[in-house]
Amino acid sequence: MKKTDLAYLAGLVDGEGTIGISPQQNVRVAIAMTEEFLPKWIHMSFGGKIYLHKQRRVNWKRLTEWVVNGEEANIFLTAILPYLRIKKPQAEIALDFLKIKPRNKHTSPMERELQEISRKKMAELNFRGVKDANI
């Protein structure tokens, strides 16, 4: 894939995407928009899944969401990392998390602790709303 395409995808993640770690300890990257072509193009290039959501209101367009997890998320985030601006910290945490996540079900106490630290950092970065009610 061309560098300009990767930079464009990074812009989509920065503007329309999410990078997170689920409570089940899975990295999840998603891009959702009313345009169908772009999520399907990303799917063809990087795998993952496409979800077509129902319209929330009668006159709203249907939402198309591309989602990738695990190793596919690792490949995608590694490719776009140099071009990310806003969500670069989340991508770095997700990539670090994937490095410490064991491939099998056996997780050591140290690995669990590192995973939980990563999950909490990610949650803090993705927090929405007012952090200090006294402002």
N, C-alpha and C positions, 0 to 999 in steps of 0.2 A: 504494500500500500504506500502511496506517495506521502511525503511529509506534509504536504498541504491538506491532504485528507485527514491525516492524524491530528493536525492542528485544528481542523474544523470539528472533528469528533470531540476533542478536548473542550472546545467552545460549547458544544452541545451539552456535555457533562457539566461544565461550569454553570450553564444557564438553565438547563431543563432536567438535569440528572441528579441522581442520588448515589452516594457511596456509603455503605453501612455494614455493620456486623450485627447479625441477628442474635437473639438470645440463645439460639441453637448453635452458636459459634460458626456461622457461615458468612463469608463475605458476599455481599450482594451489590451489584451495580445495575442501575436502571435509568432509562431515559423514556419519558412519556411525553407525547404530544398529539395534537389532532392530525398532523400530517402523517400519512401511512407509509410513504415511500422511505423516509429516512430510517425509521426503526427496522424496516424490512431489509434495507441495504446493510445496516450494521449487523443484523442477524446473519446475512449471507457471508459477511466478512469474518465475523468473530464467533458465530454460534450463539448459544443461549436460547431463549424462548421469546415468543411474541404473544402478547395478551391483547385482545380486543375488548375493551371495556364498554359496557352499555352507556348510552347517553344519560347524563345526570338530569337533564331537563330537555323538554321537547325541542327547543330551538338550538341546542348545543350540539356541536360535532362530537362524534365518538372518539374516545381516547385510545391511541395505540401505544403500548408499552413494550419496550425491549428490556429483558432481564437476563443477566448472566451471573453465575456463581462459581466459586471454587477455582479450578485451574483455568477455566476460560476467562474468569474475572482477572486472574493474575496476568494472563497474556494481554488482555485488553488494556488494563491499567499500566502495565509496563510500556506498552506501545505509545500511549498518550501522555504519560507522566511528564516528559520534557515540555509539553505544550500547555499543561494545566496552569491556571492562575488562581482561581478562587478555591477550588477543591483539591489543590495539591496536598495540603496536610492530611486530608482524609485518605487520599490515594496512597500516601506514604505509610500511614498507619495500617491500611488494609494490606499492602504488600508485605510489611513487616509481620503482620498477623499470619499471613499465609506461609511465611517462612518458618514460623514456630509451630504451626498447626501440623500435628503428625498425620501421616497418610492412613494410619490404622485407627482403631477405636481406643487404643490404650494411650491415655494422656497422663503424664506424670504430674504430681502436685505443682512443680515449678512451671510446667507448661500451662497448666490451668490458671495459675496466678498471672502469668504473662498475658494469656489470652484475655483474662478479665480486665487487666490494666488497659489493654488495647481497646476492648469494647467500651470501657468507661471514657477513655479519651475521645473515641469516635462519637459517643453519645453527647459529650460536652461540645464538640465541634458542630454537631448537627442540631443542637438545641434550638428550638424556636420559642419566641416569646421574650418576656422581660426577665432578665436574670436577677435584677435587684429591684424589688418593689418600692424602695425608698428613694428612687431617682425622681 
